[in-house]
């Protein structure tokens, strides 16, 4: 989505631009510039809202990456999601009128504000608007349910594999490369999200790199075999992986040193 228009020194978007960003149909009963929604920028590490803060606004991610977390009485974080472009956050505040999670920017972010009172008032006048907003909220809920189901059914290796596939698909949807991208979240945050330890995430990424499913360079991930990642259930035992790796290297070395054309060329020189 292109940036909106400037007004009073701030960036604003109309309803059509918001609908495009959310990947939903434009509301036909509302004129394009009848409603304008303000943008707000956040720096890396800034909190968008905190647990217990009074709820008054929904947020749509226009650019950047965030995490939403629960924090227990001992200060431990449980990562709930990694919102990015086109995602809506703040929905968890509707029920009690207080946010039940905390949202933190993992990079510099540009968010669009949807004041909830304004949205509900408009929904009473424009039923189409109310319906599509319910649809967006339902989409977020379905995504969370899918994650819960994955955590209960898959091995640690399969969880990491599906996470990488889902992330690649999200990048593709945003118009970025699905084959090479940077992780905005730490391995610890990935582990919290997937219900795994930091060590398990790091070990699994290294194993994927070792057997050629991905490449890893610090936070840069290259997806080499997305189909294998989608269907992976468990990694073979480390001994088997070592044998496979040795065989692959032997084959590669043999191919490089077998030069049916190299020897005759030397002989004619």
Secondary structure as UniProt FT lines:
FT   STRAND          5..7
FT   TURN            8..9
FT   STRAND          10..14
FT   HELIX           15..22
FT   TURN            28..29
FT   TURN            32..34
FT   STRAND          36..42
FT   TURN            44..45
FT   STRAND          47..49
FT   TURN            51..52
FT   STRAND          57..63
FT   STRAND          66..71
FT   TURN            73..74
FT   STRAND          77..81
FT   TURN            85..86
FT   STRAND          88..89
FT   HELIX           91..93
FT   TURN            94..96
FT   STRAND          102..105
FT   STRAND          109..115
FT   HELIX           116..125
FT   HELIX           127..153
FT   HELIX           156..173
FT   TURN            174..175
FT   STRAND          180..182
FT   HELIX           187..194
FT   HELIX           198..210
FT   TURN            211..212
FT   STRAND          214..217
FT   TURN            218..219
FT   STRAND          220..223
FT   HELIX           226..231
FT   HELIX           238..257
FT   TURN            260..261
FT   HELIX           262..268
//
